[in-house]
Amino acid sequence: DKVYFSAEDNVHGRELWECDASAKCSLVADLKVGPEGSEPTGLTAVGREYLYFYASPDNSKPHLFFLKIERGELTDFSQSAEGLQGKVIERFYVIEEQVFFLVRPEIGNLEVWAADPGSISCSCVFVLNHEPNVLLSSDRYRILSNIRPYLSCINSENLSFFDNTRSIKYSLNVSSGFSLLR
């Protein structure tokens, strides 16, 4: 078992580190070479196999990464996942080992994407509109309720949908995130 954390030293800046059961600590990756560091945040485990987090490997907006813990393989999801290039992943959520992303394209409305853990295959679940309807939904997900989904305002905006392949209901509150409906 390992513990993952963000730490800083004089050589690497703030980067992702790990410690094993014997308290031996080591740098996982120097994503931004030099003393500035990539500033990893939002470390979120998906089961015991994957660790998702944001980091800034360059001077652009933070990228979403995932680490395959057993193999030590690190993937820049923001750059590797088909369809996400040029888009900003604003937030990500993990619910019952399903990963959801709120994605902002350069032009257009906020999108909700989903991916299985550890996979760079992902798909747009639906695009939220300023109107009380959904512009796009996928075959896998079915919209259950749609109450003024995204209005760029302080009020909570809710959307419920059903994963046809896993028979699970989800609820999205754009302000606070996803939750599982039983």
Protein Blocks (a to p, Z undefined) as FASTA:
>chain_A
ZZddddddfknopadddddfkopacdfbdfbgcjkonoighiacehjlbccddddfblbd
cddddddfknopacdfklmpghigoiacfbdcdeehiacdddddfbdcdddddddehiab
dcdfbdcdfbfcdfbdcfkbccfbdchkbgoiabdcddddddfklopacdddfknoccdd
ZZ
